Amino acid sequence: MADKESERISGKWSCLPSEFPAYDRRVKHFLLVKDLAWVLADLQVATGVDVPQGNTQRRGNAKAYGYIAESIDRPNKLIKIVAKYDQKHGQEAVDALNAPDAAQIQQALDDAAVGFHPQRLWDAICDEAKGPIKEMSGKDLYSEMRSLKFDETGNYEDRVDNYIEKIRNLLQRADTINDPNYVITEAVLCEQFIDDMSRRFKKQKAAYRDIRTVHQLEDQAHLDARDFDRDTDDEERPLRAMGATTSTVADDTPVTMSQIKQMFQEFKSGKPNARSERYESKARRMNFDAGGVGQDVWCSNHGWGKHDNKDCRLNTKPKQQVGTNASKKITLLKNADDTYSMMTNVTHANVAIRAL
């Protein structure tokens, strides 16, 4: 099985233009491994491999054609791709003739056809990847570039990886389409990154000003992303994980990050063995006949837990203290620069913290 898989290009092309860049890389990597880099002109030039002669060349061309043809997802689609190429280039060959007879016309059509030429088959596939209407494809690709978004969730390195993958895909598709009216270059995509980057990256904007290649952009963005992720390991992620906890703050006292960390530690070391952990579902917890777990007692409002009807807060009137409230909420608002601000005006109150 492994031997058969090694004789095929991994992952067939679905004939969608957006998936062509990845497919293009797979095909060329495969041909390199098979010592067939010379069958495609651009790959031969890039590698400097000599083109063999005689039977070696003929056998190599036949193998390469078979590999490439088999990598198209649907056989019927392959037939259409080849037919479009033959019609276009055959007509061009006939138009170049001067008053040809029927035999000359047929010969011109045969000479221009894909046949079993791997380069012509690859050219036909590349034509298909440009889309049905080249001009519209270029315009649509430019619109797609302008609508790129930098991910708002996940760690910064993953966000960079996702964005760089998107612009590499756009760059290769733009190169395939080669639309002079909608030119997309590496420098243009680097500027697009600067426009789309999050506020955290914009603080380092000066470092990106002279970047003109995707490779340079990726190196700089990863460098910054690693620093950002290290900075947020002890700050942003715990806040996202924190649902609620309690603490007391003084009126109009600024809340520092160390206080927030302390609140988070209180939350982690707070009430172990919570009801949600002891009972597999709310229905189980509210089932009187099923009995409680451990020393739990029954509350008709909350089911099995650590308090009964007598101690349930819903059955007792809260005692209001002078100058204080029994329960107040504090809201953490995420700022544009990825920091947090605490919004409160509570004095000596039992408050709930939640990260938005």
FENRA-V567017 format. One record per residue. N is the residue number from 1. OMEGA is omega in radians with two decimals (999 if undefined). Layout:
n=N omega=OMEGA
n=N omega=OMEGA
//
This chain:
n=1 omega=-3.12
n=2 omega=-3.14
n=3 omega=3.12
n=4 omega=-3.14
n=5 omega=-3.12
n=6 omega=3.12
n=7 omega=3.14
n=8 omega=3.05
n=9 omega=-3.08
n=10 omega=3.09
n=11 omega=-3.14
n=12 omega=3.12
n=13 omega=-3.13
n=14 omega=-3.11
n=15 omega=3.02
n=16 omega=-3.13
n=17 omega=-3.09
n=18 omega=-3.11
n=19 omega=-3.08
n=20 omega=-3.11
n=21 omega=3.13
n=22 omega=3.11
n=23 omega=3.11
n=24 omega=3.12
n=25 omega=-3.13
n=26 omega=-3.13
n=27 omega=-3.07
n=28 omega=3.05
n=29 omega=3.14
n=30 omega=3.14
n=31 omega=3.08
n=32 omega=-3.13
n=33 omega=-3.11
n=34 omega=-3.12
n=35 omega=-3.14
n=36 omega=-3.13
n=37 omega=-3.07
n=38 omega=-3.07
n=39 omega=3.09
n=40 omega=-3.00
n=41 omega=-3.09
n=42 omega=3.13
n=43 omega=3.11
n=44 omega=3.12
n=45 omega=-3.10
n=46 omega=-3.09
n=47 omega=-3.12
n=48 omega=-3.13
n=49 omega=3.11
n=50 omega=3.09
n=51 omega=3.14
n=52 omega=-3.11
n=53 omega=3.01
n=54 omega=-3.09
n=55 omega=3.11
n=56 omega=3.11
n=57 omega=-3.11
n=58 omega=3.12
n=59 omega=3.12
n=60 omega=3.11
n=61 omega=-3.14
n=62 omega=3.12
n=63 omega=-3.11
n=64 omega=3.11
n=65 omega=-3.13
n=66 omega=3.12
n=67 omega=-3.08
n=68 omega=-3.13
n=69 omega=-3.11
n=70 omega=-3.09
n=71 omega=3.06
n=72 omega=-2.99
n=73 omega=-3.07
n=74 omega=-3.14
n=75 omega=-3.14
n=76 omega=3.11
n=77 omega=3.11
n=78 omega=3.13
n=79 omega=-3.13
n=80 omega=3.13
n=81 omega=3.14
n=82 omega=-3.13
n=83 omega=3.13
n=84 omega=3.12
n=85 omega=-3.11
n=86 omega=-3.12
n=87 omega=-3.11
n=88 omega=-3.06
n=89 omega=3.07
n=90 omega=3.13
n=91 omega=3.10
n=92 omega=3.14
n=93 omega=3.13
n=94 omega=-3.13
n=95 omega=-3.13
n=96 omega=-3.14
n=97 omega=3.13
n=98 omega=3.14
n=99 omega=-3.08
n=100 omega=3.01
n=101 omega=-3.05
n=102 omega=-3.12
n=103 omega=3.14
n=104 omega=3.11
n=105 omega=-3.14
n=106 omega=3.13
n=107 omega=3.12
n=108 omega=3.12
n=109 omega=-3.14
n=110 omega=-3.11
n=111 omega=-3.09
n=112 omega=-3.05
n=113 omega=3.10
n=114 omega=-3.11
n=115 omega=3.07
n=116 omega=3.10
n=117 omega=-3.13
n=118 omega=3.13
n=119 omega=3.14
n=120 omega=3.09
n=121 omega=3.14
n=122 omega=3.08
n=123 omega=3.13
n=124 omega=3.12
n=125 omega=3.11
n=126 omega=3.07
n=127 omega=3.13
n=128 omega=-3.11
n=129 omega=3.13
n=130 omega=-3.14
n=131 omega=-3.05
n=132 omega=-3.13
n=133 omega=-3.00
n=134 omega=-3.09
n=135 omega=3.13
n=136 omega=3.13
n=137 omega=3.10
n=138 omega=3.13
n=139 omega=-3.14
n=140 omega=3.14
n=141 omega=3.11
n=142 omega=3.10
n=143 omega=3.11
n=144 omega=3.11
n=145 omega=-3.11
n=146 omega=-3.12
n=147 omega=3.11
n=148 omega=3.11
n=149 omega=3.05
n=150 omega=-3.09
n=151 omega=-3.13
n=152 omega=-3.13
n=153 omega=-3.11
n=154 omega=3.11
n=155 omega=-3.00
n=156 omega=3.12
n=157 omega=3.10
n=158 omega=3.12
n=159 omega=3.12
n=160 omega=-3.14
n=161 omega=-3.11
n=162 omega=-3.10
n=163 omega=3.14
n=164 omega=3.11
n=165 omega=3.13
n=166 omega=-3.08
n=167 omega=3.03
n=168 omega=3.11
n=169 omega=3.11
n=170 omega=-3.09
n=171 omega=-3.11
n=172 omega=3.10
n=173 omega=3.10
n=174 omega=3.11
n=175 omega=3.12
n=176 omega=-3.12
n=177 omega=3.09
n=178 omega=-3.13
n=179 omega=-3.09
n=180 omega=-3.14
n=181 omega=-3.14
n=182 omega=-3.07
n=183 omega=3.10
n=184 omega=-3.11
n=185 omega=3.09
n=186 omega=3.14
n=187 omega=3.11
n=188 omega=-3.13
n=189 omega=3.07
n=190 omega=3.07
n=191 omega=3.10
n=192 omega=3.09
n=193 omega=3.14
n=194 omega=3.11
n=195 omega=-3.02
n=196 omega=-3.03
n=197 omega=3.14
n=198 omega=-3.11
n=199 omega=3.13
n=200 omega=3.11
n=201 omega=-3.07
n=202 omega=3.07
n=203 omega=3.11
n=204 omega=-3.00
n=205 omega=-3.11
n=206 omega=-3.12
n=207 omega=-3.08
n=208 omega=-2.99
n=209 omega=-3.06
n=210 omega=-3.14
n=211 omega=-3.09
n=212 omega=3.14
n=213 omega=-3.14
n=214 omega=3.13
n=215 omega=3.10
n=216 omega=3.14
n=217 omega=-3.12
n=218 omega=-3.14
n=219 omega=-3.10
n=220 omega=-3.12
n=221 omega=3.10
n=222 omega=3.11
n=223 omega=3.12
n=224 omega=-3.09
n=225 omega=3.12
n=226 omega=3.09
n=227 omega=-3.13
n=228 omega=-3.13
n=229 omega=3.09
n=230 omega=-3.13
n=231 omega=-3.03
n=232 omega=-3.12
n=233 omega=-3.08
n=234 omega=-3.07
n=235 omega=-3.00
n=236 omega=-3.07
n=237 omega=3.08
n=238 omega=3.13
n=239 omega=3.12
n=240 omega=-3.11
n=241 omega=-3.05
n=242 omega=3.10
n=243 omega=-3.13
n=244 omega=3.02
n=245 omega=-3.10
n=246 omega=3.10
n=247 omega=3.11
n=248 omega=3.12
n=249 omega=3.13
n=250 omega=-3.10
n=251 omega=3.06
n=252 omega=3.10
n=253 omega=3.11
n=254 omega=3.14
n=255 omega=-3.11
n=256 omega=3.12
n=257 omega=3.13
n=258 omega=3.08
n=259 omega=3.13
n=260 omega=3.10
n=261 omega=3.13
n=262 omega=3.12
n=263 omega=3.13
n=264 omega=3.10
n=265 omega=3.07
n=266 omega=3.12
n=267 omega=-3.10
n=268 omega=-3.09
n=269 omega=-3.06
n=270 omega=-3.03
n=271 omega=3.11
n=272 omega=3.07
n=273 omega=-3.11
n=274 omega=-3.10
n=275 omega=-3.11
n=276 omega=3.12
n=277 omega=-3.08
n=278 omega=-3.11
n=279 omega=-3.05
n=280 omega=3.13
n=281 omega=3.09
n=282 omega=3.14
n=283 omega=3.12
n=284 omega=-3.13
n=285 omega=-3.11
n=286 omega=3.14
n=287 omega=-3.09
n=288 omega=-3.06
n=289 omega=-3.11
n=290 omega=3.13
n=291 omega=-3.13
n=292 omega=3.11
n=293 omega=3.11
n=294 omega=-3.11
n=295 omega=-3.12
n=296 omega=3.10
n=297 omega=-3.03
n=298 omega=3.01
n=299 omega=-3.09
n=300 omega=3.12
n=301 omega=-3.00
n=302 omega=3.14
n=303 omega=-3.12
n=304 omega=-3.12
n=305 omega=-3.04
n=306 omega=3.09
n=307 omega=3.10
n=308 omega=-3.10
n=309 omega=-3.08
n=310 omega=-3.09
n=311 omega=-3.11
n=312 omega=-3.11
n=313 omega=3.12
n=314 omega=-3.14
n=315 omega=-3.14
n=316 omega=3.13
n=317 omega=-3.13
n=318 omega=3.12
n=319 omega=-3.10
n=320 omega=3.10
n=321 omega=-3.11
n=322 omega=3.08
n=323 omega=3.13
n=324 omega=3.02
n=325 omega=-3.11
n=326 omega=-3.11
n=327 omega=3.08
n=328 omega=3.13
n=329 omega=2.97
n=330 omega=-3.14
n=331 omega=3.03
n=332 omega=3.13
n=333 omega=3.12
n=334 omega=-3.14
n=335 omega=-3.12
n=336 omega=-3.12
n=337 omega=3.07
n=338 omega=3.00
n=339 omega=-3.10
n=340 omega=3.05
n=341 omega=3.14
n=342 omega=-3.11
n=343 omega=3.14
n=344 omega=3.04
n=345 omega=-3.00
n=346 omega=3.12
n=347 omega=3.10
n=348 omega=-3.09
n=349 omega=3.01
n=350 omega=-2.96
n=351 omega=3.11
n=352 omega=3.13
n=353 omega=3.05
n=354 omega=3.12
n=355 omega=3.14
n=356 omega=999
//
